[in-house]
Amino acid sequence: MKTISGIGIGKKYEVEGKPLQKARKALYRLGYLGKPEKGKRTYPVFKELPESQAELWAEYRKQFYTNDLRSTIEDAHSEIEELACEMEEWSSNLEDGGLGDTYVAEQALDCSEMLQDQASMLGDLTVPDSLADLNVMTVIPYDVSLLSGRSRNIGRGKRLANALAALETAIAAPTSEMLENQEIGEWVGGLQEILDELGNIDFPGAYG
């Protein structure tokens, strides 16, 4: 069976912001590589490798970042709701511990309320039927699937950035012709307002 070394993978696919580890994991997930045998530093190649780094990442984005627009919005909504719950719980814990009057506690409460408000507005914003099944590709800034160990536990700020990237993708999805439709135009406008508000959120200290 054909094999490739870690050095070979690095030379072929490594680019700024996408180190060897990420390229290797992308090749695993796409079914190109297998795990190296114990004691060996070469990886079995199961099928013809992409010719270039551009081809690899284009294929990866197409397979793992593409979804219908309604699901893209729902995923972002779920993340925002989860962040709101986490901040509310943290604020409550500080209150219970006698730290409710501290600046951090106030920040946590503010974050919770802002996230809850925008999550509620997003939940009430119905995706127009003509857009719901439209396939869109979101390139999230922090791809947890390519990380490992402790690095998988990305901060709340990065999780929110991923959700915002999904909303930005949804806003950009309708064509100029589609935007002439009043329902779609109003939906995009409402989504932009939510995106702008969420962009103002500042998580407390190390919890960002």
Buried (B, 14 or more C-beta within 10 A) or exposed (E): EEBBEBEBBBEBBBEEEBEBBBBBBBBBBBEBBBEBEEEEEBBBBBEEBBEEBEEBBEBBBEEBBEBBBBBBBBBBBEBBBBBBBBBBEBBBEBBEEEBBEBEBBBBBBBBBBBBBBBBBBBEEBEBBEEBEEBEBBBEBEBBBEBBEEEEEEBEBBEBBBBBBBBBBBBBEBBEEEBEEBEEBBEBBEBBEEBBEBBEEBEBBEEBB
